[in-house]
Amino acid sequence: MNLPNKITLTRIFMIPVFIAVFYLEVFGATPWQYLIAAGIFVLAASTDALDGHIARSRHLVTDLGKFLDPIADKVLVSTALILMLTRPVAFSVTPFGQWGTLAAGICVSVILARELIVSGFRLIAAGKKVVLAADKLGKMKTVFQDVSIALLLAASPWAGELGGQIVLYIGLACFAVCTVLTVLSGVNYIVKNKAVLKEEKGGEANG
């Protein structure tokens, strides 16, 4: 197994560590676990760019890497978003209270639905031996997504203080932008590559 794939696997192995730290509160730990969890998330998310850069620069791109890398990213982000809904400190800090948490739940559902749809779309393309590159909107979505998760996690212990609330509102703004970009990038991705869904006569797909 080459270095990029090892880095990707490290990201996957960090997910259960992230979960355990997030829920340390259950065992009587201080609220600092959210800040530590944010650090683990940032470290794990940063390995995405690292393994990709090494794989491309050293010509170490493999089928295993193509399979593991997107799975690692999606599982990491999905896990973080779902966990945050179980402890909605960051989302309930808004003046809307529980309505803020409800809105966050809807946004998370949209984000997860988009990832499932795009993943299915990529499977169809892969079956036709078509490589679909990520577009700029998708990359921007990922940046806002990771930044929002990190900020919301890190500031949660100080949700009752002014400084913490400011950071939380910045994180919520990034989360809102991320949700919009999620929809736009998903639609753009499918529309731009709609030829993948076309089939030739006799049932054979277009390549």
Helices and strands as residue ranges (DSSP letters): H 3-22, G 24-27, H 33-57, H 63-86, H 98-127, H 136-155, G 156-158, H 162-192, G 194-197
